Amino acid sequence: MNRDFLFSWVRRFRAALRFTTDSTCDWDERCPSRGHCAAVAALVHRLLGGQFVSTRVGGESHWFNRVRG
């Protein structure tokens, strides 16, 4: 996978992704992506593979991906 492919995918992903009150119980207008990290991590995992990683940030659960590359 090259850099251009990754940036192209990120642009398409951001255009298609809509963070709403219907998709999380933690939605906050100051941070619309709040509560969506696990779903986003699952989508990234489907495309790029890698490993799911869970941690706590500011006392709250957070999911992200560790992708070799």
WOVEN-V322545 format. One record per run of one state. SS is the DSSP state (@ for helix, = for strand, . for the rest). FROM is the first residue (numbers start at 1). TO is the last residue. If there is no record, write none. Layout:
BEGIN
<<SS,FROM,TO> <SS,FROM,TO>>
END
This chain:
BEGIN
<<.,1,2> <@,3,16> <.,17,20> <@,21,23> <.,24,27> <=,28,28> <.,29,30> <=,31,31> <.,32,36> <@,37,48> <.,49,50> <=,51,57> <.,58,59> <=,60,66> <.,67,69>>
END
